[in-house]
Amino acid sequence: MRRKQRNQYVFARDSRRFRRPHHALRVLIVVILLLGLTFYVSNFTVSNRVKVEEERITILNLPVDLEEYSILHISDLHGARFGENQKAIKTALGNMRYSCVVMTGDMLGENGDVEPLLELIAVLSPDTPKYLIPGDMDGPLTDTDAHGSLSPYADWAVRVQEAGVVLLDRPMSETRGKGTIRFVPEEIYMLDLDATEAVYKKQLSALNEGSSSLTADEAARIRALEYELERIAEVRELKKEFKPEDIQIVLSHTPLTEDYLKNIISWTDKESYFSVRYASLILAGHYNGGQWRVPWVGPVYVPELGWFPKDSQVRGLSYLGDVPQYISPGLGSDPHYEHQPGRVYNSPVITKITLTRKAQ
């Protein structure tokens, strides 16, 4: 019998010895690539598909005429586009009907880009009342420097107004039969009207008594101060109209906490019905649903709240004492999440909130 010949070359590589490790490495690479592709596709599908969620909120003292009053709550667009002219948002809304639209801030894009917001406004029901408060990324409604118009409002705010949106810098109300619903920006509750008015009057007087010729910036500052004084005067009169049976909807970009709510109540006049103690509902946004989320777990990290905060802190319905607060999951992504760009397993959401007297 012929004996098997040994490899005569001492350093020759035995192909059988290295076949298995190379094969295992290739399998591992393929598995990693498939997992990465699966993650990318599934996250892209989840985080770019606009959803409209529905929430029914019980308000026990809701007037009969306001039963089924519905609020389309939109927040934190951050200049995002969902298809050409916000087509995906239009598709998601379909023929949905709602009583009003509320936008709770951070709607502009980078460097104050207002175009995506205007595109969103254009797909909303044209005859429906629309209210907007600015977020911390939007900047103030007014501009004290010379800009593109003689309006005290910032250029972006002028364009939003021209698109049919009410900039909520004072309480606004709607009446249905015997029911009145009032939309109040949260900062108004804490505004010391008398002290603020005195400061603005002093600043206005100083400008008017200055040089006979005003610079463009000084003229813009005067317009802004006159606007603020007019707003304070109107708020002072509007406060007198509030009644205990009115439904007060508080709009705040940043969600309120129970301690903060108690602090506001302690500052407000106990004899006035213009008070957050009579709030029926708080609407907020700001957290973008946590931006990056782990399925079945929740948000990973929120700068203001830390690691793995409770879901109720960043989105959905919760209660501050007896007051319901709904936090919008938002639509876009916030650059404040420095190491969490984009949305991960976090669907962009618009919420239709329906008010009812019936217990859920």
C-alpha positions in Angstrom: 0.0 0.0 0.0 1.3 3.4 -1.0 2.1 5.7 2.0 0.7 9.2 2.0 3.5 11.6 1.1 4.2 14.4 3.6 4.5 18.0 2.4 8.2 18.4 1.8 8.0 22.1 2.3 8.3 23.0 5.9 6.6 26.4 5.7 3.9 25.4 3.2 0.4 26.4 4.4 -2.0 23.6 5.0 -5.2 24.9 3.4 -7.4 22.6 5.5 -6.0 24.2 8.7 -7.2 27.8 7.8 -10.4 27.1 6.0 -12.8 27.1 9.0 -11.6 30.4 10.6 -11.8 32.3 7.2 -15.3 30.8 6.6 -16.5 31.9 10.1 -15.2 35.4 9.6 -17.0 35.7 6.3 -20.2 34.5 8.0 -19.8 37.0 10.8 -19.3 39.9 8.4 -22.4 38.9 6.4 -24.4 38.6 9.6 -23.3 42.1 10.7 -24.1 43.6 7.3 -27.5 42.0 7.3 -28.2 43.2 10.8 -27.1 46.7 9.9 -29.2 46.7 6.7 -32.2 45.4 8.7 -31.7 48.1 11.3 -31.4 50.8 8.6 -34.5 49.7 6.7 -36.7 49.2 9.7 -35.6 52.4 11.4 -36.1 54.4 8.1 -39.6 52.9 7.8 -40.5 53.7 11.4 -38.9 57.1 11.8 -40.0 58.6 8.4 -43.6 57.5 8.4 -45.8 60.2 9.8 -48.5 58.9 12.1 -51.7 60.6 13.3 -52.5 59.3 16.8 -55.8 59.9 18.5 -56.3 60.7 22.2 -59.5 61.3 24.1 -59.2 63.4 27.2 -61.9 63.7 29.8 -62.7 67.1 31.2 -65.5 66.6 33.7 -66.7 70.3 33.6 -66.7 70.4 29.8 -69.7 72.3 28.6 -72.1 70.3 26.5 -71.6 72.5 23.5 -67.9 71.7 23.5 -68.4 67.9 23.6 -66.2 66.3 20.9 -64.2 69.5 20.4 -61.0 68.3 18.7 -57.5 69.8 18.7 -54.8 68.9 16.1 -51.6 69.1 18.1 -48.4 69.6 16.1 -45.0 70.3 17.6 -41.2 70.3 16.9 -41.1 70.2 13.2 -37.6 71.6 13.3 -37.8 72.4 9.6 -38.2 68.8 8.5 -39.8 67.9 5.2 -41.8 64.7 4.7 -41.9 64.5 0.9 -42.5 67.3 -1.6 -44.7 70.0 0.0 -45.1 67.9 3.1 -47.0 65.2 1.0 -46.6 62.5 3.7 -48.3 64.8 6.3 -51.1 65.5 3.9 -51.5 61.8 3.2 -51.5 61.0 6.9 -54.2 63.5 7.7 -56.4 62.5 4.8 -59.9 63.9 5.2 -59.6 64.1 9.0 -61.7 66.9 10.5 -60.7 68.9 13.6 -61.9 72.0 15.4 -58.5 73.8 15.6 -54.8 73.4 15.2 -52.3 74.1 17.9 -48.5 74.2 17.3 -46.3 74.2 20.4 -43.0 75.5 19.1 -39.7 74.6 17.5 -41.2 74.6 14.1 -38.5 76.5 12.2 -35.5 74.9 10.5 -31.9 75.7 10.7 -31.1 79.4 10.6 -34.8 80.2 11.0 -35.9 78.5 7.8 -39.7 79.0 7.7 -40.4 77.3 4.3 -41.1 73.8 5.6 -43.5 75.2 8.2 -45.3 77.2 5.5 -45.6 74.0 3.5 -47.1 72.2 6.5 -49.6 75.0 7.1 -50.7 74.8 3.5 -51.8 71.1 3.8 -54.0 71.9 6.9 -57.7 72.7 6.6 -57.8 76.4 5.4 -60.8 77.4 7.4 -59.8 75.9 10.7 -58.3 78.3 13.4 -54.6 77.8 13.9 -52.5 78.9 16.9 -48.7 78.9 17.4 -46.4 79.6 20.2 -42.6 79.8 19.6 -40.1 77.3 21.0 -36.6 77.9 22.3 -35.2 77.1 18.9 -37.5 79.5 17.1 -36.5 82.7 18.8 -38.9 85.5 19.9 -42.0 86.5 17.9 -40.8 90.2 17.8 -37.6 91.6 16.4 -36.1 94.7 18.0 -33.6 95.2 15.1 -34.4 96.6 11.7 -35.6 93.8 9.4 -37.7 93.2 6.3 -40.9 95.0 7.3 -42.2 97.7 9.5 -44.0 95.1 11.7 -42.8 94.5 15.2 -42.9 90.8 14.5 -39.9 88.9 13.2 -39.8 88.2 9.4 -40.7 84.5 9.9 -43.6 85.4 12.2 -45.0 87.9 9.6 -45.0 85.1 7.0 -46.7 82.7 9.4 -49.4 85.2 10.1 -49.9 85.8 6.4 -50.4 82.1 6.0 -53.4 82.3 8.4 -51.9 81.4 11.8 -52.5 83.3 15.0 -49.3 83.9 16.9 -50.5 83.2 20.5 -48.9 86.1 22.4 -52.0 86.7 24.4 -55.1 84.6 25.3 -57.4 83.8 22.5 -60.9 82.2 22.7 -63.5 80.3 20.8 -67.2 80.1 21.7 -69.6 77.3 20.8 -73.1 77.9 22.1 -72.7 78.4 25.8 -69.2 76.9 25.9 -66.0 79.0 25.8 -62.6 77.5 25.3 -59.6 79.8 25.9 -56.0 79.2 24.6 -53.4 80.7 26.9 -49.6 80.8 26.4 -48.1 79.6 29.7 -45.7 82.6 30.1 -48.7 85.0 30.4 -49.7 83.5 33.8 -46.3 84.5 35.2 -46.1 87.9 33.6 -46.2 90.8 36.1 -48.2 93.3 34.0 -47.6 96.4 36.1 -43.9 96.0 36.6 -43.3 95.0 32.9 -45.4 97.9 31.7 -43.4 100.3 33.8 -40.1 99.1 32.4 -41.3 99.3 28.8 -42.7 102.8 29.3 -39.3 104.0 30.7 -37.4 102.5 27.7 -39.8 104.0 25.2 -39.6 107.4 26.9 -35.8 107.3 26.7 -35.9 106.5 23.0 -38.4 109.2 22.2 -36.5 111.8 24.1 -33.2 111.0 22.4 -31.9 112.4 19.2 -34.3 114.0 16.8 -33.4 111.5 14.1 -33.7 107.8 14.8 -31.6 105.0 13.3 -33.4 102.0 11.7 -32.7 99.9 14.7 -34.0 102.5 17.1 -37.2 102.8 15.1 -37.6 99.0 15.2 -37.1 99.1 19.0 -39.8 101.7 19.4 -42.2 99.6 17.3 -41.5 96.6 19.5 -42.0 98.5 22.7 -45.3 100.0 21.5 -46.4 96.5 20.5 -45.5 95.1 24.0 -47.4 98.0 25.7 -50.4 97.3 23.5 -50.2 93.6 24.3 -50.0 94.2 28.1 -53.1 96.5 27.9 -55.1 93.9 26.0 -54.0 91.0 28.3 -55.1 93.2 31.3 -58.6 93.5 29.8 -58.8 89.9 28.7 -58.1 88.6 32.2 -61.3 90.2 33.4 -63.4 88.2 30.9 -62.3 84.8 32.3 -65.1 82.8 34.1 -64.8 79.6 36.2 -66.7 77.5 33.7 -64.3 78.5 30.8 -62.1 75.7 29.5 -58.5 77.0 29.8 -56.0 75.2 27.4 -52.5 76.1 28.5 -49.8 76.0 25.7 -46.2 75.5 26.7 -43.3 74.5 24.6 -41.5 72.8 27.5 -43.6 70.4 29.5 -44.5 71.6 33.0 -43.7 69.8 36.2 -46.0 69.5 39.3 -43.6 71.7 41.3 -43.6 74.4 38.7 -47.3 74.3 38.4 -47.7 74.9 42.1 -45.3 77.8 41.9 -47.3 79.4 39.1 -50.5 79.0 41.2 -48.8 80.6 44.2 -48.0 83.7 42.0 -51.4 84.2 40.5 -54.3 86.2 42.0 -56.5 83.9 44.1 -59.5 85.9 43.2 -58.9 85.9 39.5 -60.3 83.1 37.2 -57.4 83.9 34.9 -55.2 81.3 36.7 -53.5 78.0 35.9 -55.4 76.6 38.9 -58.4 76.6 36.5 -56.4 74.9 33.7 -58.3 72.1 32.0 -55.4 70.8 29.8 -51.8 71.5 29.2 -50.3 71.0 25.7 -46.5 70.8 25.3 -43.7 69.3 23.1 -39.9 69.9 23.3 -38.6 66.4 23.9 -39.2 64.9 20.4 -40.4 61.7 22.1 -36.8 61.1 23.3 -35.3 61.3 19.8 -33.6 57.9 20.0 -35.8 55.1 21.4 -35.3 51.4 22.1 -38.4 49.4 21.0 -40.4 48.2 24.0 -38.1 50.2 26.4 -38.4 53.9 25.6 -36.1 56.8 25.2 -32.3 56.3 25.6 -31.1 59.6 26.8 -32.7 63.0 27.2 -30.3 65.9 28.0 -32.5 67.5 30.6 -33.7 64.2 32.1 -30.8 61.8 31.9 -30.6 58.1 30.9 -33.7 56.1 30.2 -36.3 58.6 31.6 -39.9 57.5 32.0 -41.9 57.6 28.8 -44.5 59.7 30.5 -41.9 62.5 31.0 -41.2 62.9 27.2 -44.5 62.0 25.4 -48.1 61.2 25.8 -50.7 61.9 28.4 -49.9 62.3 32.1 -51.3 64.2 35.0 -50.0 67.0 37.2 -52.2 66.6 40.1 -55.7 66.7 38.5 -54.5 68.6 35.4 -53.9 66.5 32.3 -50.8 67.3 30.3 -50.2 65.9 26.8 -46.7 66.0 25.4 -46.4 65.7 21.7 -43.9 63.2 20.3 -43.1 65.8 17.6 -42.2 65.5 14.0 -38.5 66.4 13.5 -35.2 66.0 15.3 -33.7 68.4 17.8 -30.0 69.5 17.5 -29.9 69.7 21.3 -29.5 65.9 21.2 -25.8 66.5 20.2 -24.8 62.8 19.9 -28.2 61.5 18.7 -28.8 62.9 15.2 -32.1 62.1 13.6 -34.9 60.0 15.1 -34.3 56.3 15.9 -37.3 54.0 16.1 -39.3 57.1 16.8 -42.2 57.8 14.4 -43.1 61.4 13.7 -46.5 62.0 15.2 -49.3 64.5 14.9 -52.0 64.0 17.6 -55.7 64.6 17.3 -57.0 65.3 20.8 -60.7 65.1 21.4 -62.3 66.6 24.5 -65.2 64.8 26.2 -67.1 64.8 29.4 -67.4 61.0 29.5 -65.1 59.0 31.7 -62.7 56.9 29.6 
